[in-house]
Structures are given as structure tokens and as C-alpha cells.
Amino acid sequence: MPTTATESLAELRPGERAVIVAVNDAIDRDDRRRLLELGLFPGTPIEAVLDSPLGDPTAYRVRDMTVALRHSQARHIEVRRDS
């Protein structure tokens, strides 16, 4: 049965995968632009790959690239976990 609940990207742990549902409007305009330029659109698969030693930022695999996002940015990205 597919999962329909969503959560913030910041909740994913390394090795967990999800699909982006939305980038919330509450995020700073410049951060939102950066995320969209990186290809973080609804429907895009994403995987948490590595936490930094202090927990912020976290590295995520998006398409064929790895991007580092701060928790303050990742919490504005709504995702649905892969089942």
C-alpha cells in the first residue's frame, strides 16, 4: 500500500529515499530560487546520503549530483517517502 503522508526532507536519515512533493512558500526567496535551480521540483526523487559530523548540513543525492542543504532549508521541502 503506497504511503501518502508527507514530511520535511530534514527528517530523512542517510540511506532513506523520498520524492519531493513541494517546496514551501515560507522559505526565503533566495533559498527557494537556489533549490529550484538545483532541480528540486515536485516529483523529483531524492536520497539522504550523508550527515555532517555536527548534523548540519546534510548531503542529498538528486539526479546525478550530490547537494548539501542546511536543516533550515531542508525543513521547507515536503517529501513523501518511497515505500
Steps between C-alpha positions, in 0.01 A plus 500: 500500500658836397581755765315830462625682810754773444776636718791738478817400316693579819347187658669257258802309631789382281388220269134602503332600174201719423331697225467877523138610536547879540736780595309703758442870438620585852865461395714805426468607135873461426507153657191399302663616175818304582302183571309530174824567309637176649203315353303444820157492336190303598530143374880492529646197682745589778714298741674605821858377468712653776463705818787730589674425831301775673175410321474807278517509199384166357599371157221385268515319165281670239515362147873447437634755745551536873385822665546619857201665665476655842226378730337845476464447123409130504214552744320707232504213250203267532564138401323165486718201593548219252327187624 
